[in-house]
Amino acid sequence: MDYINEAKSKMEKAIESAKDNFAGIRTGRANPAIFANITAEYYGNPTPLKNVANMNAIDARTVQFTVFDKSMLSAVEKALRDSDLGVNPMRDGDVIRVTMPELTKERRTEYVKLAKQKSEDGKVALRNVRHKIKQTIDADKKSGEISEDDAKGKEKKLDELVKDFSAQIDALLKNKEAELMEV
């Protein structure tokens, strides 16, 4: 079994998840990814906005939603208004525009704390991957499939992987903090 490649694959997914989580934290700039987790009622089912509308940043602070099914305009507008982003959607014919309000210093600090929490969640995911792969290595060592020296070598490589991926998450966090605190 190739423990290291399996661990690397799972850790890369954890990094992608962390990137998505960071993208969902809003900054002063308009970014359609901020709206990725908002859902609107579509035929009785909560459906992500990205599945019912095109989302485009049309300038530094405005995101435009072009809804595929015109009967969904009110539902999308309501979902945006009810979200925790503090935005006020405005309908202009068949499109909805959202202007992102300026961030206050307190709000920026809250978002930095949220980014740190998302960073820690990513690191926990990495540690969970390490734990599961280490259990597999230990079980294979115990059953005699691999030698003690092989197991130690694989555990060392696994620890190096965790360290490398953890550093990537730290770099993502540092970039997000800089982006958030930029006025």
Secondary structure as GFF3:
##gff-version 3
##sequence-region A 1 183
A	DSSP	alpha_helix	3	23	.	.	.	ID=ss1
A	DSSP	three_ten_helix	32	35	.	.	.	ID=ss2
A	DSSP	beta_strand	39	42	.	.	.	ID=ss3
A	DSSP	beta_strand	45	48	.	.	.	ID=ss4
A	DSSP	alpha_helix	49	52	.	.	.	ID=ss5
A	DSSP	beta_strand	53	59	.	.	.	ID=ss6
A	DSSP	beta_strand	62	67	.	.	.	ID=ss7
A	DSSP	three_ten_helix	70	72	.	.	.	ID=ss8
A	DSSP	alpha_helix	73	82	.	.	.	ID=ss9
A	DSSP	beta_strand	90	92	.	.	.	ID=ss10
A	DSSP	beta_strand	95	99	.	.	.	ID=ss11
A	DSSP	alpha_helix	105	143	.	.	.	ID=ss12
A	DSSP	alpha_helix	148	181	.	.	.	ID=ss13
###
